[in-house]
């Protein structure tokens, strides 16, 4: 069996899972989520565990077995505890402001950039430069964080841009004033 897929998924207290018509409905204190069961994979609830079983031992089904177990585990974690993603904005005059269903980023372009916020994700901005994303769906949350970071990724010379909290940006050394001794000589004159 798959080393990941064979592990049962513990259903935490306060959360529950209900299997119906090829989907699993997860419900917990943080919200609700429905996940479809992949083909050739089945799931059953045994006590306080969700057990994922595959139909055969082909490579494609083995891969889906482990994937399905992780998706179900993330869904249970999301509805019981939730997921948080943090980003920070580095740069003079760069800032973010949440509005009703979008986040507005002023990050050095001529016009502010508006990014829509999917339903179920809460956005909080502290000090105009720290963005906190919270939601139950790990995939959707990570995609929104990647979309925000992708508007202006950190550049390598000064480190300005949007980065994940704790992300280290390796800076490159820029061009220095006295680096090219040959450049001054070439501009100064030609052959005599």
C-alpha positions in Angstrom: 0.0 0.0 0.0 0.9 3.6 -0.3 2.9 4.8 2.8 0.9 8.0 2.9 -2.4 6.6 1.7 -2.6 3.8 4.2 -2.5 6.1 7.2 -6.0 6.8 8.5 -7.0 10.4 8.9 -8.0 11.3 12.4 -11.2 13.3 12.7 -10.6 15.9 15.4 -13.1 16.7 18.1 -15.7 19.3 17.0 -15.3 18.3 13.3 -17.2 15.6 11.4 -17.1 14.0 7.9 -20.1 12.6 6.0 -19.6 10.5 2.8 -22.3 10.8 0.2 -22.5 10.3 -3.6 -18.8 10.3 -4.4 -18.0 13.3 -2.1 -17.1 13.9 1.5 -18.6 16.8 3.3 -16.4 18.1 6.2 -17.8 20.4 8.9 -16.1 22.0 11.8 -15.9 25.2 13.9 -14.0 27.1 11.2 -16.4 26.3 8.4 -17.5 23.7 5.9 -15.9 22.1 2.8 -16.9 19.5 0.3 -14.2 17.4 -1.5 -14.9 14.9 -4.3 -13.5 11.4 -4.0 -11.1 10.6 -7.0 -11.9 7.6 -9.3 -10.7 4.2 -8.1 -10.5 5.5 -4.5 -13.1 4.9 -1.8 -13.3 6.2 1.8 -15.0 4.9 4.9 -15.4 6.2 8.4 -14.1 3.8 11.2 -14.7 5.2 14.6 -12.8 8.6 14.8 -10.8 7.9 11.6 -11.3 8.4 7.9 -9.8 5.4 6.0 -8.9 5.8 2.3 -8.8 2.6 0.2 -7.7 2.1 -3.4 -9.2 -0.2 -5.9 -6.0 -1.7 -7.4 -2.2 -1.4 -7.4 -1.6 0.4 -10.7 0.8 3.4 -10.5 -1.9 6.0 -11.3 -4.2 4.7 -8.6 -1.3 4.5 -6.0 -0.5 8.2 -6.7 -4.2 9.2 -6.3 -4.4 7.1 -3.1 -1.8 9.2 -1.3 -3.1 12.5 -2.8 -6.6 11.8 -1.7 -5.4 11.0 1.9 -3.6 14.4 2.0 -6.5 16.3 0.6 -8.9 14.8 3.1 -6.4 15.5 5.9 -6.0 19.1 4.9 -9.8 19.6 4.6 -10.2 18.2 8.2 -7.4 20.5 9.4 -9.0 23.5 7.6 -12.5 23.1 9.0 -11.2 22.4 12.6 -8.2 24.8 12.9 -8.0 26.8 9.6 -5.0 27.8 7.6 -3.1 31.1 7.8 -0.7 32.6 5.2 1.2 35.8 5.9 2.9 38.2 3.4 4.9 41.3 3.9 5.4 44.3 1.6 8.9 45.8 1.5 9.5 49.2 -0.2 9.0 52.9 0.4 5.5 53.9 -0.3 4.3 50.3 -1.0 1.1 49.5 0.8 -2.0 47.3 0.8 -5.6 48.0 1.8 -8.5 45.5 1.9 -11.9 46.5 0.6 -15.2 44.6 0.5 -14.3 41.8 -1.9 -10.8 42.7 -3.1 -7.4 43.8 -1.9 -5.8 46.9 -3.4 -2.0 47.0 -3.7 -0.2 50.2 -4.3 3.3 49.0 -5.1 5.0 51.3 -7.5 2.9 50.9 -10.6 1.0 53.9 -12.1 -2.3 52.5 -11.0 -3.2 50.4 -7.9 -3.6 46.6 -8.5 -6.9 45.1 -7.4 -7.0 41.4 -6.6 -10.4 39.7 -5.9 -10.7 37.8 -2.7 -12.5 34.4 -3.0 -15.4 33.7 -0.7 -14.4 32.0 2.5 -11.1 33.8 2.9 -10.6 36.5 5.4 -8.0 39.2 4.7 -6.5 41.5 7.4 -3.8 44.1 6.8 -1.6 45.5 9.6 0.5 48.6 9.3 -0.3 48.7 5.5 2.6 46.3 4.9 1.6 43.0 6.5 -1.1 40.9 4.9 -2.8 38.0 6.8 -4.9 35.5 4.9 -7.1 33.0 6.7 -9.3 30.3 5.3 -10.3 26.6 5.4 -9.2 25.6 1.9 -5.4 25.3 1.8 -5.2 25.2 -2.0 -7.4 28.3 -2.5 -5.5 30.1 0.3 -2.1 29.3 -1.2 -3.3 30.3 -4.7 -4.4 33.7 -3.4 -1.1 34.2 -1.6 0.8 33.3 -4.8 -1.4 35.7 -6.8 -0.7 38.6 -4.4 3.1 37.8 -4.4 3.1 37.5 -8.2 2.0 41.1 -8.6 5.5 42.3 -7.5 7.9 39.5 -6.4 10.9 40.6 -4.4 13.6 41.9 -6.7 17.2 40.8 -6.1 19.1 44.1 -5.9 17.2 46.0 -3.1 14.7 43.3 -1.9 11.7 45.5 -2.7 8.4 43.7 -3.4 5.9 41.3 -1.8 7.3 38.2 -0.1 6.0 35.5 2.2 6.6 36.1 5.9 10.0 34.7 6.8 11.1 34.3 3.1 14.7 35.1 2.6 15.6 37.0 -0.5 19.2 36.5 -1.6 20.5 39.9 -2.8 22.8 40.3 -5.7 25.7 42.7 -5.7 24.9 45.6 -8.0 27.3 47.3 -10.4 29.9 49.4 -8.5 31.4 52.7 -9.5 35.0 51.6 -9.9 34.4 48.1 -11.3 35.3 48.8 -15.0 38.8 50.3 -15.3 38.8 49.5 -19.0 35.6 51.4 -19.5 37.2 54.8 -18.7 40.2 54.2 -20.9 38.1 53.2 -23.9 36.0 56.4 -23.6 39.0 58.6 -23.0 40.7 58.3 -26.4 41.5 56.2 -29.4 44.7 55.1 -31.1 47.5 57.7 -31.7 
